[in-house]
Amino acid sequence: MTAEPERTCVGCRRRGPKGALIRIHRGPDGPGVDPTGAGPGRGAYLHPGCLDQGLDRLARALRVSLSPAELRALRAEMEREL
C-alpha cells in the first residue's frame, strides 16, 4: 500500500496530504485553481483555511507577479472550489 504524497501549504507552511490541499498552478493561460492536482505548470498548495495568508505568498511560490485583480479572481475561484 502506498501512502498519499504530502505537500506543504504556502500559507501556514504545514505539511498535509496532497488531496486535502488546493493546488494553484501557473499554466499557459495564467494562474488558476487546478482541481485535478495534475495540471501543467508550476504549482503551489494551500489548506482551505489558509486563503488569506496564502494568497500573499502565492506570487512568490509561483514565481510570477500577481495584480490585485488576479488575486481577487483566484480567491473567487478557490472559494467556488470549496
Buried (B, 14 or more C-beta within 10 A) or exposed (E): EEEEEEBBBBBBEEEBEEEEBBBBBBBEEEBBBBEEBEBEBEBBBBBBEBBEBBBEBBBEBBEBEBEEEBBEBBBEBBEEEE
